Amino acid sequence: VAKDLGLQLPEIRDRGIRIVSEGRTPYFALHGKTGHLVTAERIDREQLCESVQQCVLRCELIVAGEM
């Protein structure tokens, strides 16, 4: 994420970047030392998408300040 946005790692912490997922469960997070998008907890496909062939989890990245 840091690389895609053209930010250095300290800027990620300073800008208050956060990940917002659909629903109440935060499935994704930013790794503080690498700036990579990682899973925040175990994702159970059968539980989330039991009757759907293609399972999609959407999230948004919110960056404070101007880009």
N, C-alpha and C positions, 0 to 999 in steps of 0.2 A: 504494500500500500504506500509506504514512504517513497519508494522508487517511482511508482505510477504517478504520484502527486508531485514529484520533484521536490520533496521535503527531506531534510536531514532528520535523524532520529530525535535530537533535542526539540525540534519544532513540533514533532508529533505530540510530545508531552505538553509543551507550552500552549498549543492551540486547543487543547481539550477535545481532541478527536474522539468520537464515540460511534459505536455500531448499534443500530436499531434494527431489531428483527420483528417480523410479524408475530403477533401473539405476545404472551408474557414471558416466554422462555428465551433467554439470551443464548442463542446457539453459537455465535461467533464473537471473537474478541481480537484485539490487536496485541501482539506480543511486544512488550515494552522494550526489549533489547534489540530486536531485529526489525520491527515494523511490519512483520508478516501478519496476514489474516489467518487466524487459527480457530479451531473449534473450541468453544468454551466448555462444552461438556459432551458426553456421549450422545450421538444422534441415532435414534432407533427408527429406521425407515419403515418397518412394518407397523409401528405404532402411529407414525405421522401420516403415512400415505398408504394405508392398507388396501384401499379399493382403487387406487390410481396407478396406471402403468408408469408414468413419468413423474418422479417426485422432485419438486422444486422448492427450495427454501430461499426466500427473498430477504435481503437486508439492505439497509441504507447506511452510508458513511456520512456523518455530520461533522463538518470542520468549522470551528469558530474563526471568525476573522476573514479578511479578504484573501482571495487566491489570485 
